[in-house]
Amino acid sequence: MFVKAPWQVDLVSYNTTVGQPLPEYYFTLNLDPEAGASLAGFTFQQIRGVDRQFPFLVERTRAFLGRPRREGRPVPVKARFNNDTRTMTLEFPEPIPPGSTVTVSVVPWTNPIQSDTYLFQVVAFPAGADPLGSPVGVGTLRIYENTYW
C-alpha cells in the first residue's frame, strides 16, 4: 500500500494532428521518496474523446526512468490493451522504487481521426500482495485538425 501515492500524471505527445501514423504518447509518474511502496504498474482508461476506435500497438510499449526527451535507463514493462473498455494495463516486472520518475511510451496505429480533447484516467498499483489501486489523475491529450491542407 502506498503511504504517499503518486498524485499527478503528465501525458505528452509531440505528434498531435488527426490521423498521424505511429505517434508516441508518454505517461509520466513521479513517485514520492516516502511513497512507502514501489510502483508495480498502472492502468489508463480513455474516459473522453469522440474517437473510441484507435488501437494501440502493445508490442511497441516501452518504459524508462526520467521524462520524455530526457530518457534514463530503460525498465522492463508488460502491456495489454482492452479495446472494449479502452483500458491499457502496464506492469513492471521489476517494480519502480520510491523517489523515481518513470515514463511509459505507448504507440497507437494512428492518432484519433477526429480532433477533440482526449482524457485518460490513471490508477497506480503498489507492489505487494493484493494491491489497492490509487487514482493518480487524468492525462489530457489534445488532437488537432491538420491546418496544412
N, C-alpha and C positions, 0 to 999 in steps of 0.2 A: 504494500500500500504506500502511496505517496504521502509524505508529510507536507511537502510543498510541491504540488503538481504543476506541470507546465501550464501556463495560463494564456499563452498567445501563440498563434501560428502566423507565419509570414508565407504568403503564396505569391510567387513571382514567375512571370513568363516574359521572354524577350521577343516572342512571336505572338502578336495579339490581333491579327486580322482574320476575318472569316475564312475558313477552308484551307488555311496554311497547312501543308503536309509536315508531319513529324515534329511538332513543336515540343519543347520540354516545359513541364510545369514543376517548379521547385517548391516543395513544402518544407519549411524550416521550423524546428522546435528548439527552444533553449531549455535546458534542464538546470534548475537551481542547484548550487553546490550542496544545499541542505535538503534535497528532494526526498531523502530517506529511502529511495529505491532506484534501481536502474530502469531505463525505459526498455520494455520488451517489444513494443510495437505501437502502432496506432492505426486508426481507420479514418478514412474520409468519405463522406457521402454527399453527393450532389443534392442540394435542397432547393436550388433555384436555378433557372436558366431554361429558356424556351426549347433548346435542342437537347433531347434526352437520349440520343442515339449514338453519339460519337464514342467508339470503343477505344480501349487502351491496349497497347502492346505490352503485356505484362512482362514478357521476356526482356524488354529493354529497361525495366526499372533498375535503378542503381541508387546507392546511398553513400554519403561521405560525411566526415566531420567538417564543420565550417559552414560557410554560406556560398550561394552561387557566385561564381567568378572569383571566389577566394577558397577554392576547394582544398581541404586537407586530405588525410588518408582515406581511402575507400573503406567502407564497412559492409559486411555481408547483409543482404536483405532478401526476404522471400515475399512475393506479392501474389495476390489473387484478386480478380475483379468480378463482381456480380453485376451484370448489366441490368437485370430486373430491378434491383434495389439501388443501382448506381453507386455501389459501395466498393472501395478498394481497401483491402486488408493488407497491412505491411507488418512483417515480423522480423525482428533482429535475432538471429541465432546466437549472437554474442551481444547481450543487452548493453545499451549505451549507458555509461556511468554518469552519476550526478556531476553537474558542473560542465557538461559538454553541450555543444551546439551541433545538431545533426540535421542534414538536409537529405530528402529523398526526391529524386527526379523521376517523374512518370511521363510517359510518352503516349499520347493518343495518335491514332492514324492521321487525323487532321484536327485542326481547331473546329469548334462547332460551326455549322453552316449558316447560323443566324446570329447576328450581333445581339448582345444582351450582357447583363451583369450576371455572372455565374457564381453561385455561392456553394462552398463545400464545408460541411460541419465536420470538425476533427475531434476525435476522442483518443486519449493516450492511455496505454496499459502498462502498469509497472511489472517488473519481473517478479516471479514468485508464484506460489500455488493460488489458484482461484483469484486471479487479479480482478480488481474492480476498476472499470474504466473511469477516467476523469475527463469531462468536457474541457477542451482546450480553447475553443473559439471557432470562428468562421473565417475561412480563407476566401478572398474576393478576387475574381478573375474577370476582367472586362475584355470582351471581344468586340472589335470594331469592324465596320464596313470597310472594304477596300476603297480608298479615296483616289487611287491612281487610275481607275478605269473610267 
